[in-house]
Amino acid sequence: MNQKSTNKKNPLFVVTNNGQDVQEAEGLFDAMVKRFGLAPLIEFINTILQMISEQVGGTVALELARGFLDEVINILEKLLKIIDPVLAFGIIRR
């Protein structure tokens, strides 16, 4: 049997609270959310997106929702560039 297929990929862990808490992350995005405590913000954005999607009834409302989403994405991109410019360069392709 091939050794690569039997070995598991190294797990990703996030250390918070001055080394008091250690959590396993499922990926890079999950690690960033856990590391910076962004779970409430992600939940808030998800709730807003659900409310907007329920209210979209025509093309005008769809354009307004798209404009809102574009602004949220721009803010998150700027935040990522401040936090980790190298990672932002690899993710943002504009």
Buried (B, 14 or more C-beta within 10 A) or exposed (E): EEEEEEEEEEEBEBEEEEEEEEEEBEEEEBBBBBBEEBEEEEEEBEEBBEEBEEEBEEEEEEEEBEEEBEEEEEEBBEEBBEEEEEEBEEEEEE
